[in-house]
């Protein structure tokens, strides 16, 4: 096989890998968008199912990206490769943004659950916290005025 044939095959493989990578990142984006739209009423089964799907996609992406790293992505051989490399970079940036957003949402939910558990453990509930203040008794908020 000549050097030119090897280069063509390598270029075709790189293009194919880039396209597959972009498709997988789009699949991740779709799931993240669905997760962002979930509410507290969403069943844990649905969330676990999406999580398993994400894990499978990320495993495939890891294998794909390992193969893609063998190619020099800084040297695009043609315009198609340049466009694909740019699209892949944009998708990776979007996924990073979705990761941050999802992480913040998870931290918020965790904080709310921690607060509820602490409330349950101390025997207090939200209704007791909003009751009238006894004469001569001040809470933190009203005592600060």
N, C-alpha and C positions, 0 to 999 in steps of 0.2 A: 504494500500500500504506500502510495507516495505521500510526501509531506503535505501537499495541497489537499488530498483526500482526508487526511487526519484532521486538518484544520477545518474543513467543511463539516465533517462529522461532529467535531467538537463544538463548532458554532451552532449547528442544528440542535445538539444536545442542550447547549446553554439556553437557546431560545425556548426549547420545549420545557426545560426546568423552570425558567422564568415565568412562562405562562401558567404552569401548574402551581407554582408558588403564589402567584397573584390570585388564582382561583381559590386556593386554600385560605388565603388571607381574607378574601371576600366572604367565604363561608364563616370564618371567625367573626367578621364584622356583623354579619346577619344575626348570629347568635347573640353577640353583645347587644345589638339593638333590641332584640327580643327580651334580653335580661333587663335592660334599662326600663322597659315598659312593664315589667312585672310589678305586682303590688304585693302587699302583705297577705292578701288572700290567695296568692298562687300556691299551689300544693308543693310540698317538698319533693314529691316524686317528679314533677315537671322540672324543677330546678336541678335535681340530681341527674335527670336525663340529659339536660342541656350541658351540665358539667361534664358528664361522661363523653358526650359528643365532642365538646371542646378539647378534652384530654386526648381523644383519638386524633383529632385534627392536628393538635400540637405535636403529637408523636410523629405523624406523617410529615409535618413541616420540619421537624428536627432532622429527620432522615433526608428530606429533600434539600434543606439548607446545607447539610453536610456535603452533599454531592455538588451543590451549587458553589460552595466555597473553593472547590478545586479549580474553578474557572476564574479568570481574572475579570471581575465585574467592572473594574475601572477603565478597561479598554473595550468599549463596544465596537463590534466589527461592522455594524451597519445601523441605519436609522431605526429599524425595527427593534434591535437590541437596546438602543439608547432609550426608546420610548418605554419598552418593557422594564428596564432597570429603573427608570424614573417612576413608573406606575407602582412598582414593587416598593420603592422607597416611600412613596406617598401612603401606600397601604400599611406599611410598618409603622409610620408615624400615626396614622389613625388608630391602629391597634394599641399603640402605647397610650394614646389619649383615652381610649375606652378602658384600658387597664386601670389608669389613674382614677377615672370616674367610678368604675365598679369597686375599686378598693375603698374609695371614700364612702360609697353607699354601704359597703359591708362594715366599715368602721362605725358608721352612724347606727346601723341596726344592732351591732354588737354593744355599743354604748347604751342604747335604749334597753336592750335585754338585760345588761348588767345592772342598770338602774332598777328595772322591774324586779329582778331577783333580790337585790339588796332591800328593796321595799318589802318584798314578801318575807324575807328573813328577819326583818326587824319588827314585823307585825303591824306595820303601818300601811295604809293604802292612800290612794290619791284623794278619796272623798274626805278622809279625816284631815288631810292637809288643807282643805279649803273650808273647813268649818269656821264658825264665828270665834273670835278671840275672847277669852274670858276677861272680865274686868280686872285691870291691873296687870294683865299679862301682855307682853309684846313679843311679836315674832321678829325675826331678823330684818325682814323687809320694812315693816311699819316702824320698827324701832330706830331705823336709820334716818327717819325724817325728823 
